[in-house]
Amino acid sequence: MQDYPNAESSQERNSHRTKEPAATDRRNWVLVVDDDHDIRRLNNLALVQSGYRADTAEDGAVAWEMLQLNTYDLLITDHNMPRISGVELLVKLHTAEISIPVIMATGEFPEFHFRSRPWLQPPTALLKPFTGEELLNVVKAVLEEAVSRSTRTVGKSRHTDGKSERGGA
């Protein structure tokens, strides 16, 4: 188990540790990244009360460490943070070929960063201030789209060789 001095886990808030969920824990695992403690706490609370498993990180540097050690289903990140910004975190994910759905939840969407690198732009942005209900609606939609996309990809790969799933011609 890895110590994260600046991270908070929905399961172990007081010990500041996170770990892979148990094999029987089928809840979606979300990483919330924001340098504002209150926003981080409220987002975490909304997610956990709605049945999600959630960890938090106070900036992109802590989030990067957590993303390398854990397999999250969704990343919710602010942009304007110390050490590593939300955009810099997206660049790191892209460079490392880590594929994860992303919601950029920020007070000011960094459009100028995405003009020259459109491949970097997250599919969903949530502008602050937002309500817990708005957050949950976006989270649900993004996770459903991710599942739908992976199902389409799996289904497509099963049929690309011209054979049916049963192995016939």
C-alpha positions, 0 to 999 in steps of 0.5 A: 500500500502506497502512502500519499501525504496529500491525498484523501481516499473515500475509504481511508480519509484519516490515513491518507492511503489509497489502494486498488479496490477489492475484486468484489468492489464493482463501483466506479473508481473516480479520482478528483483533483482540485487544489481547493480543499472545500471543492475537493471535499464536496465533490468527493462527498457527492460521489461517495454518497451516490455510490462511487468510490472516490479518491482525491488529490490536491494537485496534478503532481499527486494525481500523477503519482496516484494514476500511475499506481491505480486504475481509475475509471474516471478523472475529474480535474481542475486546471489551475493548480500548483505544481502540475496543472490540469492540462499538464496532467492531460499531457502526461496521460497522453504521453504515457498512453494512459487512457481514462475518461476525463472531466475538466471541472474548472473555473476557466476553461483553458481553451488556448491550450487546446487550440494547438493540441485538439487531441488533448481536449477532454470531451467534457468540461464542467465550469465552476460553480456547479452543483452536486447534481450537475457533477453527478449527471456529467459523471454518469453520462461520461461513464456510460459513454465510456462503457458504451465505447468499450462495448462497441470496440469489443464487439467490433474486434470480435467481428473484424476477422470475418468470423462470428463469435462462435468461431464459425466462418 
